[in-house]
Structure formats: C-alpha cells, structure tokens
C-alpha cells in the first residue's frame, strides 16, 4: 500500500483520489471546498478541508514523505505552483501536476515535477490518432514524437514469434506487451518465442514515424 496526496478535488482530482482509494492505497485528499471533500470522503483515508498550499496543513495531516502528490487546482496556476513547492519541501517523492495550458506546463516543469497532465489535450491527441488510423486501438504519448500504440497483429505476422520478426532491427520499434483479447490477459514481458495469434493485440513503443510504418501493415 502506498501513500498518495491529492490536492484539489475537481473532476480530475476527485476521480484520481477515489480510484486510488478504491485500489486500497492510503489517500489524503485536500480541498478548500467542504462539499467537494465530502464527495470523496468514503473512498479515501483522510478527506481534509484546507489550503493545499499551506505547509502546516499538509504536514499536520501526514503528507510528509508520501510516495506521490497529485496536484489539481483547476484554473489557479499560482496555487498549483505553491502546492508543488510545498510538496517538494515535504520530501514527497513524485509530484504530478494537472496543467491547463502549455505555459502552465512549462512553469511547473522548470520546478522539476515528475510529470504534467493535460487531460483535454491528451484525450484529444489519443482520439485524433485513433480516428486517423483504423489500425491504432489505443494511443499513449510519452514525449514529443514518441509513443506507445496498441494495434492488431498484421496478418503476415500471425504464427510468427517476436524473435523471428526482430522488429527492433527491421522497424526500430519494441513490443512492450501482448494482450490476448479472447482471454483478456496481458503479457507485460512477452515470450519472444511464442507465436502471435489473431486474437492478440500488440503494445508497440517507438518513434511515431516508425510506428506509422508498422500500423500500415494492419490497415
């Protein structure tokens, strides 16, 4: 069980807090709005009405040295920055920040946060990628020009193993997981000698230009 701190309980923050709590993790959820705090209270260990930018509040409720903080302060960029600084002062290991603009992301990135989350932008990018290619089932951007994409197994690969296909050499991409759709099982460390099946999908990581070459084999 890990300890997480969620500062800001709008739609994004409350969803994260409840999901982590329901998975059995220790969650401290903080927001200035009492009604918002009550909404998540049954799902988390501590639901606190308070200022998430106040070091005394965070320390009093046990946030020091938590594994991670998720900061989601809505449109209040100043509160977001202050919450990051407080979390870092309390030695919280990882700090993830929901951002509302590219400028907001640049500011908190310079503070050395673990990651920035731009839900609307990320969702739009995933939808555009899925709509733009019938081969792409899921799309996860990792950095500019680099992503993980879930795609069906091309017909010419069925019955062959990953070792035989040698995708790193031929396409400069890597299969990081195989999902058997029939049994709904995911092999996070795929057997390189197992023959690929028609019911499999592949999670393939690489530069997007390289991934486009692979996806064209499915279309």
N, CA, C and O of each residue as an XYZ file, in Angstrom:
876
protein
N       0.847     -1.192      0.000
C       0.000      0.000      0.000
C       0.881      1.239      0.000
O       1.820      1.334      0.790
N       0.587      2.181     -0.873
C       1.343      3.424     -0.953
C       0.503      4.587     -0.412
O      -0.724      4.517     -0.346
N       1.205      5.652     -0.029
C       0.510      6.850      0.449
C       0.538      7.914     -0.648
O       1.601      8.277     -1.153
N      -0.646      8.405     -1.004
C      -0.776      9.436     -2.020
C      -1.459     10.666     -1.428
O      -2.322     10.558     -0.556
N      -1.058     11.826     -1.916
C      -1.675     13.084     -1.534
C      -2.322     13.677     -2.779
O      -1.668     13.821     -3.812
N      -3.602     14.021     -2.687
C      -4.288     14.663     -3.808
C      -4.729     16.037     -3.345
O      -5.527     16.170     -2.416
N      -4.195     17.066     -4.009
C      -4.504     18.457     -3.668
C      -5.368     19.040     -4.776
O      -4.920     19.192     -5.913
N      -6.607     19.365     -4.436
C      -7.559     19.861     -5.433
C      -8.472     18.738     -5.880
O      -8.025     17.758     -6.476
N      -9.759     18.887     -5.587
C     -10.695     17.784     -5.815
C     -11.801     18.164     -6.793
O     -12.981     17.924     -6.540
N     -11.397     18.761     -7.914
C     -12.331     18.937     -9.017
C     -12.594     17.588     -9.663
O     -12.337     16.553     -9.049
N     -13.093     17.578    -10.871
C     -13.415     16.305    -11.529
C     -12.198     15.400    -11.649
O     -12.280     14.203    -11.371
N     -11.067     15.970    -12.064
C      -9.863     15.168    -12.235
C      -9.321     14.683    -10.895
O      -9.094     13.488    -10.705
N      -9.115     15.614     -9.973
C      -8.533     15.237     -8.688
C      -9.378     14.252     -7.909
O      -8.851     13.304     -7.327
N     -10.693     14.468     -7.891
C     -11.555     13.551     -7.144
C     -11.583     12.164     -7.779
O     -11.645     11.157     -7.074
N     -11.539     12.112     -9.103
C     -11.510     10.806     -9.781
C     -10.246     10.043     -9.420
O     -10.299      8.848     -9.132
N      -9.110     10.728     -9.434
C      -7.848     10.085     -9.070
C      -7.864      9.629     -7.618
O      -7.464      8.507     -7.306
N      -8.328     10.501     -6.736
C      -8.350     10.165     -5.308
C      -9.213      8.942     -5.032
O      -8.801      8.035     -4.308
N     -10.416      8.918     -5.610
C     -11.318      7.786     -5.354
C     -10.788      6.499     -5.971
O     -10.911      5.428     -5.376
N     -10.201      6.596     -7.160
C      -9.678      5.392     -7.813
C      -8.520      4.802     -7.005
O      -8.447      3.586     -6.826
N      -7.622      5.651     -6.519
C      -6.503      5.164     -5.705
C      -7.001      4.582     -4.390
O      -6.527      3.536     -3.948
N      -7.957      5.263     -3.767
C      -8.509      4.747     -2.524
C      -9.205      3.416     -2.708
O      -9.055      2.517     -1.880
N      -9.964      3.277     -3.783
C     -10.679      2.030     -4.043
C      -9.730      0.876     -4.337
O     -10.091     -0.290     -4.181
N      -8.500      1.212     -4.768
C      -7.496      0.165     -5.013
C      -6.743     -0.223     -3.746
O      -5.851     -1.071     -3.783
N      -7.103      0.393     -2.634
C      -6.517      0.004     -1.360
C      -5.344      0.842     -0.908
O      -4.728      0.530      0.111
N      -5.010      1.909     -1.640
C      -3.911      2.766     -1.227
C      -4.369      3.765     -0.174
O      -5.555      4.073     -0.061
N      -3.405      4.264      0.595
C      -3.692      5.312      1.575
C      -3.739      6.641      0.840
O      -2.759      7.030      0.205
N      -4.850      7.335      0.914
C      -5.019      8.588      0.177
C      -5.416      9.695      1.140
O      -6.340      9.545      1.939
N      -4.692     10.820      1.047
C      -5.041     12.035      1.764
C      -5.536     13.023      0.717
O      -4.772     13.436     -0.155
N      -6.794     13.403      0.796
C      -7.403     14.284     -0.204
C      -7.701     15.634      0.432
O      -8.307     15.704      1.501
N      -7.267     16.719     -0.234
C      -7.361     18.055      0.351
C      -8.002     19.028     -0.637
O      -7.635     19.072     -1.811
N      -8.958     19.803     -0.144
C      -9.577     20.848     -0.958
C     -10.176     21.886     -0.015
O     -10.492     21.584      1.135
N     -10.329     23.105     -0.510
C     -10.908     24.159      0.312
C     -12.424     24.071      0.403
O     -13.029     24.656      1.301
N     -13.040     23.342     -0.522
C     -14.495     23.274     -0.584
C     -15.001     22.054      0.207
O     -14.659     20.913     -0.104
N     -15.808     22.316      1.220
C     -16.279     21.235      2.086
C     -17.143     20.233      1.339
O     -17.009     19.029      1.560
N     -18.022     20.692      0.465
C     -18.881     19.776     -0.281
C     -18.057     18.842     -1.167
O     -18.357     17.654     -1.279
N     -17.020     19.393     -1.794
C     -16.159     18.586     -2.655
C     -15.427     17.533     -1.836
O     -15.289     16.387     -2.263
N     -14.965     17.926     -0.669
C     -14.252     16.985      0.204
C     -15.188     15.861      0.637
O     -14.783     14.699      0.651
N     -16.429     16.185      0.990
C     -17.379     15.167      1.418
C     -17.669     14.157      0.305
O     -17.980     12.998      0.580
N     -17.568     14.595     -0.934
C     -17.864     13.712     -2.065
C     -16.897     12.540     -2.145
O     -17.268     11.460     -2.604
N     -15.653     12.745     -1.699
C     -14.660     11.670     -1.796
C     -14.412     10.993     -0.457
O     -13.657     10.023     -0.389
N     -15.030     11.484      0.602
C     -14.687     11.054      1.957
C     -14.793      9.548      2.167
O     -13.976      8.964      2.879
N     -15.789      8.916      1.557
C     -15.989      7.481      1.771
C     -14.968      6.623      1.017
O     -14.913      5.411      1.223
N     -14.175      7.226      0.163
C     -13.249      6.465     -0.677
C     -11.789      6.612     -0.253
O     -10.928      5.880     -0.740
N     -11.504      7.552      0.651
C     -10.117      7.842      0.998
C      -9.916      7.743      2.500
O     -10.878      7.711      3.268
N      -8.643      7.695      2.915
C      -8.339      7.577      4.338
C      -8.576      8.889      5.082
O      -9.127      8.906      6.183
N      -8.149      9.984      4.459
C      -8.344     11.285      5.075
C      -8.848     12.266      4.026
O      -8.220     12.465      2.986
N      -9.991     12.871      4.316
C     -10.554     13.902      3.451
C     -10.531     15.197      4.257
O     -11.210     15.319      5.276
N      -9.750     16.152      3.792
C      -9.429     17.324      4.608
C      -9.903     18.599      3.927
O      -9.625     18.832      2.750
N     -10.624     19.422      4.684
C     -10.967     20.764      4.208
C      -9.829     21.681      4.625
O      -9.615     21.919      5.814
N      -9.103     22.193      3.642
C      -7.969     23.034      3.983
C      -7.265     23.565      2.755
O      -7.635     23.260      1.622
N      -6.252     24.359      2.999
C      -5.468     25.003      1.952
C      -4.288     24.104      1.585
O      -3.375     23.908      2.388
N      -4.314     23.564      0.377
C      -3.250     22.655     -0.053
C      -1.938     23.332     -0.341
O      -0.962     22.664     -0.684
N      -1.886     24.661     -0.209
C      -0.619     25.373     -0.387
C       0.003     25.747      0.954
O       1.051     26.392      0.991
N      -0.629     25.351      2.045
C      -0.155     25.695      3.389
C       0.685     24.537      3.933
O       0.146     23.454      4.162
N       1.986     24.734      4.145
C       2.836     23.633      4.628
C       2.337     23.033      5.936
O       2.429     21.822      6.138
N       1.811     23.871      6.827
C       1.347     23.370      8.125
C       0.179     22.410      7.960
O       0.110     21.395      8.652
N      -0.743     22.723      7.046
C      -1.895     21.852      6.810
C      -1.428     20.496      6.299
O      -1.864     19.460      6.800
N      -0.547     20.497      5.306
C      -0.089     19.235      4.723
C       0.691     18.409      5.732
O       0.549     17.188      5.796
N       1.515     19.089      6.519
C       2.305     18.346      7.495
C       1.421     17.767      8.594
O       1.636     16.638      9.035
N       0.431     18.533      9.036
C      -0.449     18.078     10.111
C      -1.235     16.827      9.739
O      -1.516     15.998     10.605
N      -1.596     16.677      8.454
C      -2.419     15.534      8.053
C      -1.574     14.365      7.534
O      -2.119     13.389      7.018
N      -0.252     14.461      7.668
C       0.588     13.314      7.364
C       1.081     13.212      5.937
O       1.331     12.111      5.447
N       1.228     14.349      5.254
C       1.655     14.300      3.855
C       3.160     14.140      3.679
O       3.623     13.739      2.611
N       3.929     14.453      4.727
C       5.382     14.407      4.592
C       5.856     13.023      4.159
O       5.444     12.005      4.716
N       6.727     13.009      3.158
C       7.370     11.800      2.655
C       6.386     10.789      2.070
O       6.662      9.590      2.047
N       5.243     11.275      1.600
C       4.354     10.381      0.845
C       5.040      9.978     -0.455
O       5.954     10.656     -0.925
N       4.582      8.857     -1.033
C       5.195      8.411     -2.282
C       4.949      9.391     -3.424
O       5.832      9.615     -4.253
N       3.759      9.973     -3.470
C       3.445     10.860     -4.594
C       2.377     11.855     -4.211
O       1.544     11.604     -3.340
N       2.419     13.007     -4.891
C       1.363     14.013     -4.778
C       0.781     14.265     -6.153
O       1.513     14.361     -7.138
N      -0.535     14.372     -6.221
C      -1.230     14.739     -7.449
C      -1.865     16.090     -7.195
O      -2.725     16.228     -6.324
N      -1.439     17.093     -7.959
C      -1.892     18.459     -7.736
C      -2.828     18.859     -8.867
O      -2.452     18.846    -10.039
N      -4.059     19.217     -8.494
C      -5.089     19.542     -9.489
C      -5.911     20.710     -8.965
O      -6.998     20.521     -8.418
N      -5.387     21.914     -9.137
C      -6.005     23.092     -8.531
C      -6.841     23.900     -9.519
O      -7.054     25.095     -9.315
N      -7.311     23.267    -10.572
C      -8.175     23.949    -11.523
C      -7.457     25.060    -12.263
O      -6.336     24.872    -12.736
N      -8.093     26.212    -12.364
C      -7.527     27.329    -13.113
C      -6.543     28.166    -12.303
O      -5.979     29.127    -12.827
N      -6.329     27.822    -11.053
C      -5.480     28.624    -10.178
C      -4.022     28.176    -10.339
O      -3.547     27.294     -9.624
N      -3.325     28.801    -11.289
C      -1.946     28.417    -11.573
C      -1.032     28.746    -10.394
O      -0.115     27.986    -10.083
N      -1.285     29.873     -9.744
C      -0.466     30.253     -8.593
C      -0.557     29.201     -7.491
O       0.457     28.819     -6.908
N      -1.770     28.734     -7.207
C      -1.942     27.688     -6.194
C      -1.227     26.412     -6.613
O      -0.651     25.717     -5.776
N      -1.263     26.105     -7.890
C      -0.590     24.921     -8.403
C       0.911     24.998     -8.130
O       1.507     24.036     -7.646
N       1.520     26.144     -8.441
C       2.962     26.329     -8.235
C       3.304     26.251     -6.749
O       4.273     25.595     -6.366
N       2.516     26.916     -5.919
C       2.778     26.890     -4.480
C       2.651     25.475     -3.914
O       3.446     25.069     -3.066
N       1.653     24.731     -4.382
C       1.465     23.355     -3.909
C       2.651     22.482     -4.303
O       3.068     21.618     -3.532
N       3.197     22.701     -5.501
C       4.391     21.958     -5.920
C       5.551     22.239     -4.972
O       6.231     21.313     -4.528
N       5.779     23.509     -4.661
C       6.894     23.870     -3.787
C       6.731     23.270     -2.394
O       7.696     22.787     -1.803
N       5.508     23.303     -1.872
C       5.253     22.726     -0.554
C       5.483     21.219     -0.572
O       6.092     20.673      0.347
N       4.998     20.547     -1.613
C       5.188     19.098     -1.717
C       6.666     18.745     -1.774
O       7.097     17.768     -1.162
N       7.437     19.525     -2.498
C       8.870     19.272     -2.581
C       9.552     19.528     -1.237
O      10.452     18.783     -0.851
N       9.134     20.566     -0.529
C       9.700     20.838      0.796
C       9.414     19.704      1.778
O      10.204     19.440      2.684
N       8.276     19.040      1.587
C       7.906     17.929      2.472
C       8.511     16.602      2.020
O       8.182     15.549      2.565
N       9.408     16.656      1.010
C      10.131     15.467      0.532
C       9.201     14.419     -0.066
O       9.485     13.223      0.003
N       8.093     14.863     -0.651
C       7.227     13.915     -1.352
C       7.955     13.466     -2.607
O       8.440     14.288     -3.385
N       8.027     12.165     -2.796
C       8.922     11.586     -3.794
C       8.595     12.011     -5.222
O       9.474     12.498     -5.933
N       7.359     11.837     -5.649
C       6.948     12.171     -7.013
C       5.820     13.198     -6.956
O       4.917     13.102     -6.125
N       5.887     14.178     -7.847
C       4.856     15.216     -7.903
C       4.314     15.282     -9.325
O       5.049     15.557    -10.274
N       3.003     15.024     -9.456
C       2.333     15.036    -10.757
C       1.321     16.178    -10.748
O       0.548     16.326     -9.801
N       1.332     16.981    -11.807
C       0.525     18.205    -11.814
C      -0.403     18.233    -13.018
O       0.034     18.066    -14.157
N      -1.689     18.447    -12.756
C      -2.627     18.709    -13.845
C      -2.443     20.153    -14.276
O      -2.501     21.069    -13.456
N      -2.220     20.349    -15.578
C      -1.993     21.699    -16.091
C      -3.137     22.103    -17.010
O      -3.870     21.261    -17.530
N      -3.273     23.432    -17.198
C      -4.386     23.936    -18.008
C      -3.922     24.588    -19.302
O      -4.739     24.972    -20.138
N      -2.600     24.711    -19.466
C      -2.080     25.339    -20.675
C      -0.625     24.940    -20.856
O      -0.001     24.402    -19.940
N      -0.087     25.204    -22.038
C       1.322     24.921    -22.291
C       2.215     25.774    -21.398
O       3.249     25.299    -20.928
N       1.833     27.019    -21.159
C       2.621     27.889    -20.280
C       2.652     27.329    -18.861
O       3.705     27.290    -18.225
N       1.502     26.901    -18.373
C       1.419     26.289    -17.041
C       2.358     25.082    -16.975
O       3.086     24.915    -15.996
N       2.344     24.250    -18.004
C       3.213     23.073    -18.037
C       4.681     23.473    -18.000
O       5.475     22.846    -17.299
N       5.051     24.515    -18.750
C       6.444     24.962    -18.771
C       6.892     25.445    -17.401
O       8.013     25.172    -16.971
N       6.011     26.164    -16.722
C       6.360     26.702    -15.404
C       6.635     25.580    -14.415
O       7.671     25.579    -13.750
N       5.716     24.626    -14.312
C       5.909     23.576    -13.300
C       6.990     22.586    -13.718
O       7.645     21.992    -12.861
N       7.185     22.400    -15.020
C       8.296     21.550    -15.465
C       9.629     22.102    -14.967
O      10.519     21.344    -14.582
N       9.756     23.419    -14.977
C      11.007     24.036    -14.520
C      11.231     23.862    -13.026
O      12.349     24.021    -12.538
N      10.165     23.534    -12.300
C      10.298     23.253    -10.874
C      10.745     21.812    -10.619
O      11.010     21.428     -9.479
N      10.825     21.018    -11.693
C      11.316     19.648    -11.552
C      10.268     18.637    -11.145
O      10.582     17.671    -10.451
N       9.009     18.842    -11.569
C       7.962     17.871    -11.233
C       8.179     16.582    -12.012
O       8.887     16.559    -13.019
N       7.565     15.523    -11.534
C       7.710     14.218    -12.180
C       7.005     14.180    -13.521
O       7.548     13.665    -14.498
N       5.790     14.725    -13.572
C       5.060     14.750    -14.839
C       3.994     15.834    -14.803
O       3.543     16.251    -13.736
N       3.598     16.286    -16.001
C       2.459     17.183    -16.141
C       1.363     16.451    -16.911
O       1.643     15.701    -17.846
N       0.124     16.676    -16.512
C      -1.020     16.014    -17.137
C      -1.931     17.087    -17.698
O      -2.355     17.997    -16.987
N      -2.226     16.969    -18.986
C      -3.096     17.931    -19.671
C      -4.259     17.113    -20.211
O      -4.246     16.752    -21.388
N      -5.282     16.801    -19.381
C      -6.308     15.824    -19.759
C      -6.982     16.101    -21.087
O      -7.135     15.197    -21.908
N      -7.390     17.352    -21.310
C      -8.097     17.664    -22.553
C      -7.199     17.463    -23.767
O      -7.618     16.886    -24.771
N      -5.963     17.941    -23.669
C      -5.031     17.831    -24.785
C      -4.664     16.373    -25.044
O      -4.629     15.929    -26.192
N      -4.388     15.626    -23.962
C      -4.006     14.225    -24.121
C      -5.142     13.399    -24.707
O      -4.924     12.553    -25.575
N      -6.360     13.651    -24.225
C      -7.515     12.928    -24.739
C      -7.743     13.244    -26.213
O      -8.043     12.357    -27.011
N      -7.596     14.517    -26.561
C      -7.750     14.909    -27.961
C      -6.729     14.254    -28.860
O      -7.056     13.819    -29.964
N      -5.485     14.180    -28.394
C      -4.434     13.549    -29.196
C      -4.715     12.062    -29.397
O      -4.527     11.527    -30.490
N      -5.170     11.398    -28.324
C      -5.480      9.963    -28.448
C      -6.630      9.736    -29.418
O      -6.587      8.825    -30.245
N      -7.665     10.575    -29.311
C      -8.811     10.426    -30.206
C      -8.402     10.665    -31.657
O      -8.795      9.911    -32.548
N      -7.613     11.713    -31.893
C      -7.182     12.016    -33.259
C      -6.363     10.877    -33.838
O      -6.516     10.522    -35.007
N      -5.494     10.305    -33.016
C      -4.666      9.202    -33.505
C      -5.521      7.986    -33.834
O      -5.306      7.334    -34.855
N      -6.491      7.677    -32.974
C      -7.353      6.519    -33.207
C      -8.242      6.714    -34.433
O      -8.441      5.792    -35.225
N      -8.777      7.935    -34.575
C      -9.637      8.198    -35.723
C      -8.841      8.228    -37.021
O      -9.340      7.839    -38.077
N      -7.592      8.695    -36.932
C      -6.778      8.840    -38.129
C      -6.226      7.548    -38.657
O      -5.788      7.490    -39.806
N      -6.233      6.499    -37.846
C      -5.705      5.208    -38.285
C      -6.601      4.098    -37.762
O      -6.786      3.962    -36.553
N      -7.150      3.319    -38.655
C      -8.018      2.214    -38.237
C      -7.225      1.124    -37.530
O      -7.809      0.250    -36.889
N      -5.885      1.167    -37.640
C      -5.058      0.127    -37.031
C      -4.781      0.403    -35.554
O      -4.497     -0.524    -34.795
N      -4.860      1.660    -35.145
C      -4.478      2.036    -33.784
C      -5.687      1.937    -32.863
O      -6.687      2.627    -33.060
N      -5.587      1.072    -31.857
C      -6.686      0.869    -30.915
C      -6.563      1.789    -29.705
O      -7.562      2.276    -29.176
N      -5.339      2.016    -29.282
C      -5.071      2.917    -28.171
C      -3.777      3.649    -28.442
O      -2.906      3.164    -29.164
N      -3.665      4.838    -27.845
C      -2.506      5.682    -28.131
C      -2.088      6.377    -26.849
O      -2.905      7.033    -26.204
N      -0.814      6.240    -26.472
C      -0.305      6.882    -25.268
C       0.955      7.668    -25.614
O       2.018      7.076    -25.797
N       0.848      9.017    -25.708
C       2.047      9.806    -25.980
C       2.969      9.801    -24.767
O       2.514      9.979    -23.637
N       4.255      9.599    -24.997
C       5.232      9.589    -23.913
C       6.098     10.829    -23.916
O       6.437     11.349    -22.853
N       6.460     11.312    -25.086
C       7.233     12.533    -25.256
C       7.043     12.965    -26.701
O       6.560     12.176    -27.513
N       7.409     14.195    -27.046
C       7.200     14.627    -28.429
C       7.806     13.660    -29.449
O       9.007     13.389    -29.438
N       6.935     13.145    -30.333
C       7.396     12.252    -31.382
C       7.599     10.814    -30.972
O       8.094     10.008    -31.760
N       7.219     10.473    -29.732
C       7.438      9.112    -29.230
C       6.189      8.660    -28.485
O       5.634      9.430    -27.700
N       5.735      7.432    -28.710
C       4.502      6.971    -28.065
C       4.478      5.455    -27.958
O       5.337      4.753    -28.491
N       3.461      4.978    -27.249
C       3.115      3.548    -27.231
C       1.745      3.430    -27.879
O       0.813      4.140    -27.503
N       1.620      2.536    -28.851
C       0.358      2.350    -29.557
C      -0.047      0.882    -29.500
O       0.773     -0.020    -29.670
N      -1.357      0.672    -29.252
C      -1.898     -0.683    -29.290
C      -2.486     -0.925    -30.674
O      -3.288     -0.132    -31.168
N      -2.082     -2.017    -31.285
C      -2.574     -2.315    -32.630
C      -2.756     -3.811    -32.814
O      -2.162     -4.618    -32.100
N      -3.579     -4.161    -33.771
C      -3.792     -5.572    -34.093
C      -2.523     -6.165    -34.699
O      -1.637     -5.443    -35.156
N      -2.458     -7.482    -34.693
C      -1.319     -8.171    -35.305
C      -1.522     -8.212    -36.824
O      -2.552     -8.707    -37.282
N      -0.569     -7.703    -37.617
C      -0.697     -7.804    -39.070
C      -0.829     -9.270    -39.510
O      -0.211    -10.158    -38.923
N      -1.628     -9.507    -40.534
C      -1.867    -10.887    -40.993
C      -0.575    -11.642    -41.244
O      -0.474    -12.827    -40.926
N       0.409    -10.968    -41.811
C       1.652    -11.662    -42.176
C       2.501    -12.020    -40.956
O       3.463    -12.780    -41.070
N       2.142    -11.467    -39.776
C       2.885    -11.805    -38.561
C       2.251    -12.940    -37.775
O       2.900    -13.508    -36.896
N       1.016    -13.284    -38.063
C       0.317    -14.326    -37.299
C       1.058    -15.652    -37.459
O       1.409    -16.051    -38.570
N       1.287    -16.319    -36.342
C       2.016    -17.586    -36.347
C       3.508    -17.422    -36.185
O       4.217    -18.409    -35.989
N       4.001    -16.206    -36.262
C       5.427    -15.962    -36.085
C       5.690    -15.431    -34.680
O       4.795    -14.878    -34.041
N       6.903    -15.601    -34.211
C       7.264    -15.110    -32.884
C       7.939    -13.748    -32.991
O       8.391    -13.345    -34.063
N       8.000    -13.053    -31.865
C       8.678    -11.755    -31.849
C      10.157    -11.910    -32.175
O      10.757    -11.028    -32.788
N      10.740    -13.024    -31.769
C      12.146    -13.255    -32.091
C      12.332    -13.377    -33.604
O      13.270    -12.817    -34.171
N      11.432    -14.112    -34.244
C      11.509    -14.252    -35.707
C      11.329    -12.905    -36.402
O      12.036    -12.594    -37.361
N      10.392    -12.120    -35.920
C      10.085    -10.862    -36.581
C      11.195     -9.823    -36.406
O      11.426     -8.996    -37.288
N      11.876     -9.874    -35.262
C      13.013     -8.981    -34.997
C      12.657     -7.522    -35.333
O      13.308     -6.879    -36.157
N      11.607     -7.025    -34.670
C      11.078     -5.702    -35.005
C      12.050     -4.571    -34.685
O      12.021     -3.524    -35.333
N      12.897     -4.775    -33.706
C      13.876     -3.734    -33.395
C      14.808     -3.503    -34.592
O      15.163     -2.369    -34.915
N      15.182     -4.582    -35.223
C      16.097     -4.469    -36.359
C      15.387     -3.944    -37.605
O      15.914     -3.079    -38.304
N      14.187     -4.470    -37.882
C      13.513     -4.150    -39.143
C      12.719     -2.843    -39.100
O      12.589     -2.157    -40.113
N      12.182     -2.500    -37.907
C      11.329     -1.309    -37.820
C      11.777     -0.299    -36.753
O      11.220      0.794    -36.660
N      12.772     -0.661    -35.960
C      13.246      0.178    -34.846
C      12.120      0.500    -33.872
O      11.985      1.639    -33.424
N      11.309     -0.511    -33.546
C      10.268     -0.392    -32.525
C      10.366     -1.602    -31.602
O      11.023     -2.592    -31.925
N       9.707     -1.511    -30.458
C       9.721     -2.608    -29.489
C       8.306     -2.955    -29.053
O       7.495     -2.063    -28.801
N       8.006     -4.242    -28.964
C       6.730     -4.697    -28.409
C       6.908     -4.814    -26.901
O       7.680     -5.646    -26.424
N       6.192     -3.982    -26.154
C       6.358     -3.958    -24.703
C       5.317     -4.815    -23.982
O       5.480     -5.112    -22.799
N       4.254     -5.215    -24.677
C       3.238     -6.084    -24.078
C       2.383     -6.698    -25.180
O       2.248     -6.143    -26.270
N       1.813     -7.854    -24.868
C       0.892     -8.528    -25.787
C      -0.404     -8.790    -25.026
O      -0.384     -9.332    -23.921
N      -1.534     -8.401    -25.625
C      -2.841     -8.565    -25.000
C      -3.640     -9.597    -25.790
O      -3.959     -9.382    -26.959
N      -3.963    -10.723    -25.142
C      -4.827    -11.721    -25.765
C      -6.269    -11.305    -25.518
O      -6.751    -11.364    -24.387
N      -6.953    -10.887    -26.569
C      -8.304    -10.352    -26.433
C      -9.311    -11.425    -26.023
O     -10.314    -11.119    -25.377
N      -9.056    -12.662    -26.387
C     -10.006    -13.734    -26.056
C     -10.023    -14.030    -24.568
O     -11.089    -14.190    -23.974
N      -8.846    -14.103    -23.968
C      -8.760    -14.428    -22.541
C      -8.604    -13.183    -21.673
O      -8.624    -13.263    -20.445
N      -8.449    -12.023    -22.332
C      -8.246    -10.746    -21.653
C      -7.061    -10.812    -20.692
O      -7.140    -10.348    -19.555
N      -5.962    -11.398    -21.169
C      -4.736    -11.459    -20.390
C      -3.650    -10.657    -21.101
O      -3.542    -10.669    -22.327
N      -2.858     -9.968    -20.304
C      -1.777     -9.149    -20.846
C      -0.441     -9.722    -20.404
O      -0.215     -9.942    -19.214
N       0.438     -9.963    -21.361
C       1.801    -10.392    -21.058
C       2.683     -9.156    -21.082
O       3.058     -8.664    -22.147
N       3.010     -8.658    -19.886
C       3.803     -7.428    -19.810
C       5.252     -7.667    -20.218
O       5.948     -6.739    -20.632
N       5.706     -8.920    -20.098
C       7.029     -9.302    -20.596
C       6.781    -10.420    -21.599
O       6.811    -11.595    -21.230
N       6.537    -10.077    -22.856
C       6.128    -11.089    -23.837
C       7.183    -12.160    -24.044
O       8.382    -11.882    -24.060
N       6.713    -13.397    -24.202
C       7.601    -14.522    -24.538
C       8.082    -14.316    -25.973
O       7.264    -14.323    -26.892
N       9.387    -14.135    -26.190
C       9.862    -13.850    -27.553
C       9.688    -15.013    -28.514
O       9.779    -14.837    -29.729
N       9.437    -16.216    -27.970
C       9.308    -17.399    -28.826
C       7.867    -17.862    -29.009
O       7.618    -18.833    -29.724
N       6.910    -17.176    -28.370
C       5.506    -17.574    -28.507
C       4.964    -17.070    -29.843
O       5.150    -15.901    -30.180
N       4.296    -17.933    -30.606
C       3.717    -17.474    -31.881
C       2.569    -16.499    -31.634
O       1.749    -16.714    -30.741
N       2.511    -15.439    -32.415
C       1.435    -14.462    -32.293
C       0.138    -15.012    -32.863
O       0.145    -15.737    -33.858
N      -0.989    -14.662    -32.220
C      -2.291    -15.174    -32.619
C      -3.141    -14.051    -33.198
O      -2.859    -12.870    -32.993
N      -4.165    -14.431    -33.911
C      -5.085    -13.448    -34.484
C      -5.808    -12.669    -33.405
O      -6.216    -11.527    -33.617
N      -5.967    -13.296    -32.239
C      -6.689    -12.653    -31.139
C      -5.800    -11.712    -30.330
O      -6.281    -11.079    -29.390
N      -4.527    -11.606    -30.668
C      -3.600    -10.750    -29.927
C      -3.652     -9.307    -30.426
O      -3.927     -9.042    -31.596
N      -3.382     -8.394    -29.513
C      -3.013     -7.030    -29.906
C      -1.642     -6.751    -29.311
O      -1.257     -7.347    -28.304
N      -0.909     -5.840    -29.944
C       0.458     -5.541    -29.540
C       0.553     -4.114    -29.030
O       0.009     -3.194    -29.641
N       1.239     -3.930    -27.919
C       1.583     -2.591    -27.453
C       3.003     -2.319    -27.930
O       3.967     -2.919    -27.453
N       3.105     -1.401    -28.880
C       4.371     -1.169    -29.565
C       4.874      0.229    -29.234
O       4.136      1.206    -29.364
N       6.134      0.324    -28.806
C       6.734      1.604    -28.436
C       7.787      2.002    -29.455
O       8.535      1.167    -29.964
N       7.826      3.303    -29.742
C       8.851      3.786    -30.654
C       8.545      5.179    -31.152
O       7.566      5.803    -30.743
N       9.394      5.655    -32.038
C       9.152      6.950    -32.678
C       7.905      6.840    -33.540
O       7.681      5.816    -34.186
N       7.094      7.888    -33.554
C       5.799      7.801    -34.236
C       5.938      7.552    -35.743
O       5.083      6.902    -36.344
N       6.992      8.059    -36.342
C       7.203      7.794    -37.768
C       7.423      6.306    -38.009
O       6.967      5.760    -39.014
N       8.117      5.656    -37.092
C       8.356      4.206    -37.200
C       7.072      3.424    -36.935
O       6.786      2.426    -37.596
N       6.307      3.899    -35.959
C       5.051      3.225    -35.639
C       4.059      3.332    -36.796
O       3.290      2.402    -37.040
N       4.073      4.448    -37.501
C       3.199      4.597    -38.667
C       3.490      3.528    -39.716
O       2.570      3.006    -40.346
N       4.763      3.204    -39.904
C       5.146      2.153    -40.871
C       4.536      0.811    -40.459
O       4.042      0.059    -41.298
N       4.580      0.523    -39.149
C       4.031     -0.744    -38.658
C       2.512     -0.760    -38.809
O       1.943     -1.757    -39.254
N       1.851      0.342    -38.440
C       0.380      0.369    -38.492
C      -0.148      0.209    -39.915
O      -1.253     -0.299    -40.105
N       0.611      0.628    -40.903
C       0.186      0.495    -42.289
C       0.117     -0.970    -42.725
O      -0.555     -1.300    -43.703
N       0.814     -1.848    -41.996
C       0.728     -3.278    -42.299
C      -0.617     -3.861    -41.902
O      -1.030     -4.903    -42.411
N      -1.305     -3.166    -40.973
C      -2.594     -3.664    -40.467
C      -3.747     -3.100    -41.293
O      -4.754     -3.779    -41.494
N      -3.611     -1.889    -41.763
C      -4.725     -1.216    -42.445
C      -5.096     -1.892    -43.764
O      -6.012     -1.442    -44.451
